Amino acid sequence: MTASYGSGDVTIAPRRVGNVAVSNVRPVPALTPRIGFDLSWTLQHQHRLGEVPPVREFILTDFPGELTVGPDNLFVGNFVRTASGHLIHSQSHVVTQRSSVALDLGGHRLERIEDHRAGGVLTMQMRLWPRIEMDGATVLAKVTEIRLQIPRDDWLAVVRAFTGRADRPAGDPLPPHARESFPAKPWGTPACA
């Protein structure tokens, strides 16, 4: 596994106050295919002498987001936070704090991602919308778009967990046992149909 698949700056308008990096991509045990992204946050409230106004201690309370793929930013899905849903506090020195998000890949999303990967490195875009509180109020904050570059072998390890195959060339259908776990439904069909 690589040290970081991509990272983005965290800002409280207009000041950069930290960074978030995607440190791992992994399958998550679930009834349908689910992928997890481990995040490493470094948030600092230390300010330089003379900065006005100074950045005070703040808390990252939530970070909903979405994943897209391809040059057209095709929507893959929305993230949910996993069990590590603790609050992340800014620090006066460099400290890395960890959290994770997950995304369901049912409804043929895995096959569509594979089509975009086309046998090479998987490139996706992660967007996170942080909710940061300072002095009891929510402040305007953002994370720059994270461009994920997932090496072929790392991605194939995730695919292998879902399909049971060591390699699935782009366009190759999932094996019958995997297809049965998330049958095809036409786009727009309600989940209960």
C-alpha positions as CSV (number, residue, x, y, z in Angstrom):
1,M,0.0,0.0,0.0
2,T,1.1,3.5,-0.7
3,A,1.7,6.2,1.9
4,S,-1.1,8.4,0.5
5,Y,-3.5,8.0,-2.4
6,G,-4.2,11.8,-2.4
7,S,-4.7,14.7,-0.1
8,G,-6.5,18.1,0.2
9,D,-6.1,21.3,2.2
10,V,-8.5,22.2,4.9
11,T,-9.3,25.9,5.1
12,I,-11.3,28.2,7.4
13,A,-11.9,31.1,5.0
14,P,-9.4,32.3,3.9
15,R,-6.7,30.5,6.0
16,R,-5.3,27.0,5.5
17,V,-5.6,25.2,8.8
18,G,-4.6,21.7,7.9
19,N,-4.6,18.7,5.6
20,V,-6.5,15.5,5.0
21,A,-4.9,12.5,3.3
22,V,-6.4,9.2,2.1
23,S,-4.1,6.7,3.7
24,N,-5.8,3.4,2.8
25,V,-8.5,2.0,0.5
26,R,-10.0,-1.3,1.6
27,P,-13.0,-3.6,1.3
28,V,-15.5,-3.3,4.2
29,P,-17.4,-6.3,5.5
30,A,-21.0,-5.8,4.5
31,L,-23.9,-7.6,2.8
32,T,-23.2,-5.8,-0.5
33,P,-19.8,-4.6,-1.7
34,R,-18.6,-1.6,0.4
35,I,-15.3,0.2,0.1
36,G,-13.7,2.0,3.0
37,F,-11.3,5.0,2.8
38,D,-9.0,5.7,5.9
39,L,-8.4,9.4,6.4
40,S,-5.5,11.1,8.2
41,W,-6.3,14.6,9.4
42,T,-3.8,17.2,10.6
43,L,-5.6,20.3,11.9
44,Q,-3.7,23.1,13.6
45,H,-5.0,26.2,15.3
46,Q,-1.6,27.7,15.9
47,H,-1.3,31.1,14.3
48,R,1.6,33.4,13.4
49,L,2.4,36.4,15.4
50,G,0.4,39.4,14.1
51,E,-2.3,37.4,12.3
52,V,-5.6,39.0,12.6
53,P,-7.9,37.5,13.5
54,P,-6.1,34.5,15.0
55,V,-7.4,31.0,14.4
56,R,-8.7,29.6,17.7
57,E,-9.1,26.0,18.7
58,F,-11.8,24.3,16.5
59,I,-13.5,21.0,16.2
60,L,-14.3,19.0,13.1
61,T,-17.7,17.5,13.9
62,D,-18.7,16.0,10.5
63,F,-17.5,15.6,7.0
64,P,-20.1,14.4,4.5
65,G,-18.9,13.9,1.0
66,E,-19.1,12.1,-2.3
67,L,-17.0,10.1,-4.7
68,T,-16.8,10.7,-8.5
69,V,-14.9,8.9,-11.3
70,G,-13.7,9.8,-14.7
71,P,-13.0,13.1,-16.5
72,D,-16.7,13.9,-16.4
73,N,-16.9,13.5,-12.6
74,L,-19.6,10.8,-12.8
75,F,-21.2,10.4,-9.4
76,V,-20.4,7.1,-7.7
77,G,-22.1,7.7,-4.3
78,N,-22.2,9.5,-1.0
79,F,-19.9,8.6,2.0
80,V,-21.1,7.5,5.4
81,R,-18.8,7.8,8.4
82,T,-17.8,4.5,9.9
83,A,-17.4,3.4,13.6
84,S,-14.6,5.9,14.1
85,G,-17.0,8.8,14.3
86,H,-15.3,10.7,17.1
87,L,-14.8,14.4,16.9
88,I,-11.5,15.7,15.6
89,H,-9.9,18.6,17.5
90,S,-7.4,21.0,16.2
91,Q,-4.0,21.0,17.9
92,S,-1.3,23.6,18.5
93,H,1.3,21.3,17.0
94,V,1.3,18.6,14.3
95,V,-0.7,15.6,15.3
96,T,-2.3,13.1,12.9
97,Q,-5.8,12.0,13.8
98,R,-7.6,9.2,12.0
99,S,-11.1,8.6,10.8
100,S,-12.8,6.7,8.0
101,V,-15.6,6.8,5.5
102,A,-17.3,4.1,3.5
103,L,-19.3,3.8,0.3
104,D,-21.6,1.1,-1.0
105,L,-20.7,-0.3,-4.4
106,G,-23.9,-2.2,-5.2
107,G,-26.1,-1.6,-8.2
108,H,-23.2,-2.4,-10.7
109,R,-21.1,0.5,-9.5
110,L,-18.1,-1.7,-9.1
111,E,-18.4,-2.8,-12.8
112,R,-18.7,0.8,-13.9
113,I,-15.7,1.9,-11.9
114,E,-13.7,-1.0,-13.5
115,D,-14.8,0.2,-16.9
116,H,-13.3,3.7,-16.2
117,R,-10.1,2.1,-14.8
118,A,-9.6,0.3,-18.1
119,G,-6.9,-2.0,-16.6
120,G,-4.7,0.8,-15.2
121,V,-4.4,3.1,-12.3
122,L,-7.8,4.1,-10.9
123,T,-8.4,7.8,-10.7
124,M,-11.3,9.2,-8.7
125,Q,-12.2,12.5,-7.0
126,M,-13.3,12.8,-3.4
127,R,-15.2,15.8,-2.2
128,L,-15.6,16.4,1.5
129,W,-17.7,19.2,3.1
130,P,-16.4,19.7,6.6
131,R,-18.5,20.9,9.4
132,I,-16.2,22.8,11.8
133,E,-17.2,24.5,15.0
134,M,-15.3,27.3,16.7
135,D,-16.6,29.0,19.9
136,G,-19.9,27.1,19.7
137,A,-20.7,28.3,16.1
138,T,-20.3,26.7,12.7
139,V,-17.6,28.4,10.6
140,L,-17.2,28.5,6.8
141,A,-14.7,25.7,6.0
142,K,-13.8,23.6,3.0
143,V,-11.5,20.8,1.8
144,T,-10.0,21.1,-1.6
145,E,-11.0,18.3,-4.0
146,I,-8.9,15.2,-3.4
147,R,-7.7,13.5,-6.6
148,L,-7.2,9.9,-5.7
149,Q,-4.7,7.8,-7.6
150,I,-5.1,4.1,-6.6
151,P,-2.4,1.8,-8.0
152,R,-3.6,-1.1,-10.0
153,D,-2.5,-3.8,-7.5
154,D,-4.0,-2.0,-4.6
155,W,-7.4,-1.7,-6.4
156,L,-7.3,-5.3,-7.5
157,A,-6.9,-6.4,-3.9
158,V,-10.2,-4.6,-3.2
159,V,-11.9,-6.1,-6.3
160,R,-10.6,-9.6,-5.3
161,A,-12.4,-9.3,-2.0
162,F,-15.7,-8.8,-3.8
163,T,-15.3,-11.1,-6.7
164,G,-13.1,-13.9,-5.5
165,R,-10.8,-13.4,-8.5
166,A,-7.2,-12.2,-8.5
167,D,-7.8,-10.1,-11.6
168,R,-10.9,-8.9,-13.4
169,P,-10.0,-7.2,-16.7
170,A,-12.2,-4.2,-17.5
171,G,-15.4,-5.3,-19.1
172,D,-15.2,-8.8,-17.8
173,P,-18.4,-9.6,-15.9
174,L,-18.5,-10.5,-12.2
175,P,-18.6,-14.2,-11.4
176,P,-22.2,-15.7,-10.9
177,H,-21.9,-15.8,-7.1
178,A,-21.0,-12.1,-7.0
179,R,-23.8,-11.1,-9.4
180,E,-26.4,-12.9,-7.2
181,S,-25.5,-10.7,-4.3
182,F,-26.5,-7.5,-6.1
183,P,-28.8,-8.4,-9.1
184,A,-29.1,-6.0,-12.0
185,K,-31.9,-3.5,-11.9
186,P,-32.5,-0.8,-14.5
187,W,-31.5,2.7,-13.6
188,G,-34.3,4.5,-11.8
189,T,-35.9,1.3,-10.4
190,P,-36.7,1.6,-6.7
191,A,-34.7,-0.6,-4.4
192,C,-37.8,-2.4,-3.3
193,A,-38.9,-3.3,-6.8
